[in-house]
Amino acid sequence: MTQAALDMYDYHVWANKTMLGRLKELPREVYRQQVQSVLPSVSFAMAHIYIVDSTWLSILSGTDMREAIAAANEVKEQAEAASIEELEAMMMELSERYKAFFKRQDSMERTIVLDNPYAGVCEKSLSEIVLQVVNHATYHRGNVTAMLRQMGHASTMTEYALYWYAK
C-alpha cells in the first residue's frame, strides 16, 4: 500500500496543477465568480483543497487534530485571497513539504490516532491518510468541473488513468 499511496499523492499534485493550468486559461473573473452550487466559487473550492491538504500535513506531522483544525483558519484567509498563480505556488510549496515528510518516514504503514472533534477517535496508517487527502481533492476538483460547466466553460480531465499516460 505504501508505494500506491505515494503514487496517488503524485497524481494529486499533477491533478491540482492540471486544474490550475486550465483555470489560468479562462477569463480571470471565472475564478471568483459566485455560482449556485455545492461550493460558492471555483476559488473557494481550490482554496479549500489547499486548506485541507495543509491541515492533514499538520496532523501527519504530529499536531493534534483539534489544534490543526483551529490553525486552518489562519491558512484559510490567505488561501481564499490568493490569485490562481499565488495558490499554485502555495500548493507546490506544500507538495514539497509533503514529499519531505514522506522521505523522513521509516514506514508509511505507521498508524496514528485521529481524535476528530466531529466524528470520534480512530487509528489510521499514514498511507490511508494520504489516500484521504487525494480522495478529498478529487471530489472537489469534480465540483470545480461542474461549476465551470455551469458557467459555460469546459474543464479539463484530471482522471487518474490520464495521469498514467501523462507521466
C-alpha positions as a printed Julia matrix, in Angstrom:
167×3 Matrix{Float64}:
   0.0    0.0     0.0
   2.88   2.4     0.71
   4.01   2.82   -2.89
   0.41   3.01   -4.15
  -0.34   5.8    -1.67
   2.79   7.71   -2.68
   1.92   7.27   -6.37
  -1.57   8.56   -5.64
  -0.05  11.6    -3.94
   1.99  12.32   -7.08
  -1.24  12.03   -9.07
  -2.87  14.5    -6.67
  -0.11  17.07   -7.3
  -0.43  16.54  -11.06
  -4.23  16.87  -10.97
  -4.13  20.1    -8.96
  -1.54  21.54  -11.32
  -3.57  20.45  -14.36
  -6.75  22.05  -12.98
  -4.97  25.27  -12.07
  -3.47  25.35  -15.57
  -6.95  25.16  -17.04
  -8.22  27.88  -14.72
  -5.42  30.19  -15.88
  -6.67  29.79  -19.47
 -10.16  31.08  -18.61
 -11.26  34.71  -18.22
  -9.98  35.97  -14.85
 -13.45  36.67  -13.43
 -14.44  32.99  -13.71
 -12.14  32.07  -10.82
 -14.04  34.16   -8.27
 -17.48  34.2    -9.88
 -20.23  33.27   -7.44
 -22.21  30.21   -8.51
 -25.19  28.38   -7.03
 -23.51  25.03   -6.43
 -22.0   22.78   -3.76
 -19.38  25.47   -3.08
 -19.79  29.2    -3.72
 -16.97  29.65   -6.27
 -14.11  27.92   -8.03
 -11.64  29.96   -5.97
 -13.3   28.78   -2.77
 -13.09  25.13   -3.91
  -9.42  25.34   -4.85
  -8.55  27.18   -1.63
 -10.48  24.54    0.31
  -8.36  21.78   -1.23
  -5.22  23.65   -0.15
  -6.53  24.31    3.37
  -7.46  20.67    3.95
  -4.17  19.43    2.47
  -2.31  21.78    4.79
  -4.35  20.65    7.79
  -3.67  16.97    7.08
   0.07  17.57    6.78
  -0.02  19.26   10.15
  -1.84  16.25   11.6
   0.56  13.8     9.95
   3.44  15.8    11.44
   2.11  15.3    14.97
  -0.22  18.22   15.62
  -3.39  17.29   17.49
  -6.34  17.22   15.08
  -8.28  19.81   17.09
  -5.3   22.18   17.06
  -4.72  21.58   13.35
  -8.34  22.36   12.52
  -8.2   25.53   14.62
  -4.95  26.6    12.9
  -6.58  26.08    9.49
  -8.4   29.37    9.98
  -5.07  31.19    9.68
  -4.35  29.44    6.38
  -7.93  29.95    5.15
  -7.75  33.72    4.78
  -4.5   33.63    2.81
  -5.64  30.8     0.52
  -9.01  32.35   -0.24
  -7.44  35.72   -1.06
  -4.74  34.23   -3.31
  -4.75  34.57   -7.08
  -4.6   31.41   -9.18
  -0.84  31.85   -9.57
  -0.33  32.5    -5.86
  -2.41  29.46   -4.9
  -0.48  27.35   -7.4
   2.8   28.42   -5.77
   1.35  27.68   -2.31
   0.23  24.23   -3.46
   3.61  23.45   -4.98
   5.41  24.53   -1.81
   3.02  22.39    0.27
   3.62  19.39   -2.0
   7.37  19.77   -1.41
   6.72  19.75    2.34
   4.62  16.58    1.94
   7.36  14.88   -0.07
   9.98  15.84    2.54
   7.69  14.4     5.22
   7.33  11.14    3.26
  11.13  10.82    2.93
  11.56  11.12    6.7
   9.2    8.2     7.39
  10.51   4.76    8.24
   7.13   3.31    7.29
   4.04   4.79    5.7
   2.12   1.99    7.41
   2.76   3.51   10.84
  -0.57   4.31   12.49
  -1.6    7.47   14.23
  -4.6    8.18   16.43
  -7.05  10.63   14.93
  -9.19  12.38   17.53
 -11.76  14.07   15.3
 -13.97  16.51   17.25
 -16.85  15.77   14.85
 -16.55  12.01   14.36
 -14.66  10.48   17.29
 -11.4    8.58   17.62
  -9.84   6.09   15.19
  -6.42   4.84   14.13
  -5.24   5.08   10.52
  -1.95   4.46    8.78
  -0.08   7.32    7.15
  -0.75   5.76    3.75
  -4.51   5.64    4.43
  -4.46   9.31    5.36
  -2.63  10.12    2.12
  -5.42   8.35    0.24
  -7.93  10.51    2.13
  -6.06  13.67    1.07
  -6.13  12.57   -2.57
  -9.75  11.43   -2.47
 -10.93  14.66   -0.84
  -9.31  16.79   -3.53
 -10.58  14.55   -6.33
 -14.12  15.12   -5.08
 -13.67  18.89   -5.06
 -11.94  19.0    -8.45
 -15.14  17.33   -9.66
 -17.1   20.17   -8.04
 -14.9   22.65   -9.93
 -15.6   20.84  -13.19
 -19.35  21.07  -12.54
 -19.14  24.77  -11.62
 -17.16  25.57  -14.77
 -19.7   23.75  -16.91
 -22.5   25.65  -15.13
 -20.76  28.91  -16.08
 -20.46  27.8   -19.7
 -16.8   26.72  -19.71
 -15.17  23.38  -20.32
 -12.98  21.97  -17.58
 -10.04  19.66  -18.04
  -9.66  15.97  -17.42
  -7.82  15.08  -14.23
  -8.71  11.41  -14.11
  -6.15   9.07  -12.58
  -5.99   6.94  -15.74
  -4.98  10.02  -17.78
  -2.2   10.65  -15.28
  -0.76   7.2   -16.09
  -0.19   8.33  -19.67
   0.77  11.92  -18.85
   3.72  10.87  -16.7
